[in-house]
Amino acid sequence: MTSRRTFLSAAAVAAAAAALGPLPAWASRPPAGLATRLVPSSGEALPAIGMGTSGSFEVDLPGREPLKEVLRRFVAGGASVIDTSPNYSNAEDVLGDLMAELGVRDRIFLATKLAADDRAAGEAQFAQSLVRLRTDKVELLAVHNLRDWQNQLQLARDLKAEGKTRYIGLTHFRDDAHERLAEIMAAEKPDFIQVNYSVSATHADRALLPLARDLGVAVMVNRAFDDGALFARVGGRPLPGWAGEMGVGSWAQMFLKFVTSHPAVTVVIPATGKPDRQSDQLKAGLGPDLTPAQRAELVAMFA
């Protein structure tokens, strides 16, 4: 285990769960020892399993009740990092409302984005994001898919100086953007990047992830399930024989642990609207990292 790998104590996780009040049966034994990773620019420890909101939080009013339980389990399990964007239709509104209903905003590492075409539009958009999220600041503000990145990154820096965000970042979700993302990252050295990476899409491992590690840039990973395509590929295939000794009990956990076992990765943000899947995914943050040989075996299996 490297110096970038630390663990939350079971006592801390239990205390967080107790602060939420009486919990249902599913939480009688909340995950303990959820793995954390350090943000290189600050040394802050973040739980390695986070949550995305694209698709899953873009729901109408009747669809919010399952998401309330998804969020409740997420926080009770010791996780904190949630990624959203003003581009995800009403996801910011839904997340803001549910955080307020559960009273958990102070337990959330909240990440949103700037997705605008000029400085004035970015300023207006961020002001609206704060209203929608029911907060006065966010923990991470990133430029969405490098859109107008020069103006928006400078705006993010200015907002950081004002105390409106703690970290700034750059994001993308396609392999063909990795080279450009790497160039900008090297020149600008943001606190975070967000990028697509999975057992079946390892392009980021060629240069982008090693460069982020060398530069001391934290990495948030999207599309860890390859937009769900990985589950169709496993079908009824059993897990590798060594899965149990690594604490892996499902393919979802395996795909997430593959990502978080990369030494450059800080947090992965799978999205789900189903409480049971949330509980399952959090378990990927338990137990040891996969070995390089185990990761190579998985890549060969899904290449």
Buried (B, 14 or more C-beta within 10 A) or exposed (E): EEEBBBBBEBEBBBEBBEEBEEBEEBBEEBBBBBBBBBBBBEEBBBBBBBBBBBBBBBBEEEEBEBBBBBBBBBBBBBBBBBBBBBBBBBBBBBBBBBBEEBEBBEBBBBBBBBBBEEBEBBBEBBEEBBEBBBBEBBBBBBBBBBBBBEBBBBBBBBBBEEEBBBBBBBBBBEBEBBEEBBEBBEEBEBBBBBBBBBBBBBBBBEEBBBBBBEBEBBBBBBBBBBEEEBEEEBEEEEBBEEBEEBBBBBBBBBBBBBBBBBBBBBBBBBBBBBBEBBBBBBBBBBBBBBEEEBBEBBBEEBE
